[in-house]
């Protein structure tokens, strides 16, 4: 059972990113620590798609800086 460290939701779109840490005995490849939940949207406008893409890139960069490959927060980060 993974340890969930954070859940981040987009302000305007029904999208949630969850960061979880791999626990002892759990197998998962390195860096596979993000769960993406997208509430049943059937359609997006091009503007919404670009907005979502920018947000996902921004969150991916932030998570890469703040977490180790197993999903644990890097030492010194307050989570």
DAFEN-V835588 format. One line per field, one symbol per residue. ss: DSSP state (2 for helix, 1 for strand, 0 for the rest). A space follows every 50 residues. Layout:
ss = ???
This chain:
ss = 00111111100000111111100000000000011111000000022222 22222222222222221000001000000
